[in-house]
């Protein structure tokens, strides 16, 4: 025979077991996708004018003949004395999105975030 106290404890244990997976996931907030366009304008635009469509302190990036791998590595590792390394700022997926953004640049068209 079960007592009311035992039933309450059993119900509490069941609710705790059901809620625990959700409590753990609450700490893992969904990551907001990087707004590449605004990030590029605010960080990269100082050296790569007009979203990289014009040369300034840094080279024009639109229609660059450099490979995606080269651009990825340059963004990640930088170039001492010339460009900061952003590998500790952006994830590899975010850097890939930045490269996609650069590849999508067209003259006379408003740049768009990669999809």
Backbone torsions as a table, in degrees:
resi	resn	phi	psi	omega
1	UNK	NA	133.5	-179.7
2	UNK	-96.9	148.6	179.5
3	UNK	-98.2	161.9	177.1
4	UNK	-58.9	-36.4	178.5
5	UNK	-65.3	-42.6	178.4
6	UNK	-61.8	-41.5	178.9
7	UNK	-63.3	-40.4	178.4
8	UNK	-64.2	-43.5	179.4
9	UNK	-64.1	-43.5	178.9
10	UNK	-62.8	-41.0	178.5
11	UNK	-66.3	-42.3	178.4
12	UNK	-62.5	-42.3	178.6
13	UNK	-63.3	-41.4	179.3
14	UNK	-65.0	-46.1	178.7
15	UNK	-62.7	-40.3	178.1
16	UNK	-63.4	-44.0	179.9
17	UNK	-63.0	-37.7	179.5
18	UNK	-73.6	-33.6	-176.3
19	UNK	-83.8	-23.2	-174.3
20	UNK	-56.6	-46.4	178.8
21	UNK	-59.8	-35.3	179.8
22	UNK	-73.4	-34.7	178.5
23	UNK	-65.2	-39.0	178.5
24	UNK	-66.3	-37.9	-178.7
25	UNK	-73.6	-20.2	-179.7
26	UNK	-62.7	-31.2	178.4
27	UNK	-72.3	-22.4	-178.6
28	UNK	-94.5	74.7	-179.1
29	UNK	-63.1	139.7	178.8
30	UNK	-61.9	136.2	-178.3
31	UNK	-80.9	129.9	178.3
32	UNK	-75.7	134.1	179.5
33	UNK	-61.8	147.5	179.4
34	UNK	-66.7	130.0	173.1
35	UNK	-82.4	87.8	-172.3
36	UNK	-61.4	-42.7	-177.1
37	UNK	-58.2	-51.7	179.9
38	UNK	-68.4	-37.3	177.2
39	UNK	-61.9	-46.1	179.9
40	UNK	-61.4	-46.5	-179.2
41	UNK	-59.9	-43.9	-174.6
42	UNK	-80.0	-29.7	-176.3
43	UNK	-107.4	-49.7	-173.1
44	UNK	-86.6	-26.8	-175.3
45	UNK	-61.8	-18.7	178.0
46	UNK	-62.1	-37.6	-179.1
47	UNK	-106.1	-27.6	-178.0
48	UNK	-113.2	90.0	-170.8
49	UNK	-64.3	150.4	175.9
50	UNK	54.5	50.0	-179.7
51	UNK	61.0	26.0	179.7
52	UNK	89.6	5.9	-179.5
53	UNK	-85.6	-10.3	178.0
54	UNK	-134.8	148.1	174.5
55	UNK	-75.0	146.1	174.3
56	UNK	-143.7	-121.7	174.0
57	UNK	-67.4	-30.4	175.9
58	UNK	-110.3	168.6	-176.6
59	UNK	-73.2	161.4	169.8
60	UNK	-65.2	135.5	-179.6
61	UNK	-102.4	-28.4	178.8
62	UNK	-59.3	133.8	179.4
63	UNK	61.3	26.7	178.5
64	UNK	-63.7	142.4	176.5
65	UNK	-84.3	-6.3	177.5
66	UNK	-66.4	147.8	179.9
67	UNK	-73.7	160.9	175.9
68	UNK	-59.8	-39.1	179.8
69	UNK	-62.8	-42.1	178.0
70	UNK	-60.2	-48.0	-179.2
71	UNK	-62.6	-43.9	178.6
72	UNK	-56.4	-49.9	-178.3
73	UNK	-66.5	-35.2	179.1
74	UNK	-67.5	-42.1	178.3
75	UNK	-65.2	-44.1	-177.1
76	UNK	-68.6	-46.9	-171.5
77	UNK	-103.3	-14.1	-179.2
78	UNK	68.0	-166.9	177.0
79	UNK	-145.6	110.6	-175.0
80	UNK	-48.8	129.5	179.0
81	UNK	81.0	-7.3	-176.6
82	UNK	-125.4	-45.1	-177.7
83	UNK	-144.0	136.5	178.6
84	UNK	-68.4	152.2	174.1
85	UNK	-87.5	133.3	-178.1
86	UNK	-114.3	13.2	-179.0
87	UNK	-64.1	-24.7	177.9
88	UNK	-91.4	-7.1	-179.0
89	UNK	-97.5	-42.3	-176.3
90	UNK	-114.8	146.7	173.7
91	UNK	-73.3	167.3	178.2
92	UNK	-62.9	-37.3	177.3
93	UNK	-64.3	-39.1	178.3
94	UNK	-66.6	-38.7	177.5
95	UNK	-64.5	-39.7	176.3
96	UNK	-60.7	-39.2	177.6
97	UNK	-65.0	-35.9	177.3
98	UNK	-64.9	-42.5	177.8
99	UNK	-63.3	-42.7	177.0
100	UNK	-59.2	-41.7	178.7
101	UNK	-59.7	-47.1	180.0
102	UNK	-60.2	-43.8	-178.8
103	UNK	-66.0	-24.4	-177.7
104	UNK	-87.3	-4.7	-176.7
105	UNK	-64.4	134.8	178.3
106	UNK	-133.0	143.2	178.1
107	UNK	-65.4	136.9	176.0
108	UNK	76.4	0.2	178.3
109	UNK	-112.2	140.5	177.6
110	UNK	-66.6	126.0	179.7
111	UNK	-62.5	147.9	-179.5
112	UNK	-124.3	150.5	173.4
113	UNK	-65.2	143.6	177.1
114	UNK	-66.3	149.4	179.6
115	UNK	-104.5	NA	NA
